[in-house]
Amino acid sequence: MSQNQLLMKVGWEIDVPELGQRIRDARHESGRTITQLAAEADISVANWYAIEQERIKVLPLATLRRIEQVLGINFGVQP
């Protein structure tokens, strides 16, 4: 893993390299707005942006699962 690689911890502090970027990529591929997706996932737009930018260092697993559900993707994160 490179020194510049960003990490985000999920739930039980599992390191998930570049999860924010993967969420951003999936959002872009979905063709839906961040406002739509955040509302469907029941999180704020500001929180969604913070997750994508990896300013949230510990992401609750339940939040990740809601994001996966609205994006129709599984990021493969297991506790």
C-alpha positions in Angstrom: 0.0 0.0 0.0 1.4 3.4 -1.0 1.9 6.1 1.6 -0.5 8.4 -0.2 -3.3 5.9 -0.2 -6.3 7.0 1.8 -7.9 4.6 4.3 -11.3 4.7 5.9 -12.3 2.5 8.9 -15.7 0.8 8.8 -17.6 -0.5 11.8 -15.1 -2.5 13.7 -12.2 -0.4 12.4 -11.6 -2.4 9.2 -9.2 -0.6 6.9 -10.9 -0.2 3.5 -8.5 1.5 1.1 -10.0 4.2 -1.1 -13.6 3.5 -0.1 -14.6 7.1 -0.5 -13.3 7.1 -4.1 -15.2 3.9 -4.8 -18.4 5.4 -3.5 -17.9 8.5 -5.6 -17.2 6.4 -8.7 -20.3 4.4 -8.1 -22.4 7.5 -7.6 -21.2 9.0 -10.9 -21.9 5.7 -12.7 -25.5 5.7 -11.2 -26.4 8.9 -13.0 -28.3 10.1 -9.9 -27.6 13.2 -7.9 -26.0 13.2 -4.6 -29.1 14.8 -3.2 -31.2 11.9 -4.4 -28.9 9.2 -3.2 -28.3 10.8 0.2 -32.1 11.1 0.8 -32.6 7.5 -0.2 -29.8 6.4 2.2 -31.2 8.6 5.0 -28.0 10.6 5.4 -27.3 14.3 4.8 -25.7 15.5 1.6 -22.9 17.0 3.8 -22.3 13.6 5.4 -22.2 11.9 2.0 -19.6 14.3 0.7 -17.6 13.8 3.9 -17.7 10.1 3.3 -16.5 10.4 -0.3 -13.7 12.8 0.7 -12.8 10.4 3.5 -13.1 13.1 6.2 -15.2 10.5 8.1 -12.6 8.1 9.5 -14.9 5.6 11.1 -18.0 4.8 9.0 -20.8 2.9 10.7 -21.4 -0.4 9.0 -25.2 0.3 8.8 -24.4 3.6 6.9 -22.2 1.7 4.5 -24.9 -0.9 3.9 -27.5 1.9 3.1 -25.1 3.5 0.7 -24.5 0.1 -1.0 -28.2 -0.5 -1.2 -29.1 2.8 -2.9 -26.1 2.4 -5.3 -27.0 -1.2 -6.0 -23.4 -2.3 -5.3 -21.5 -4.4 -2.7 -18.1 -3.0 -1.8 -17.1 -6.3 -0.2 -16.6 -5.0 3.3 -17.2 -7.8 5.9 -16.9 -7.4 9.7 
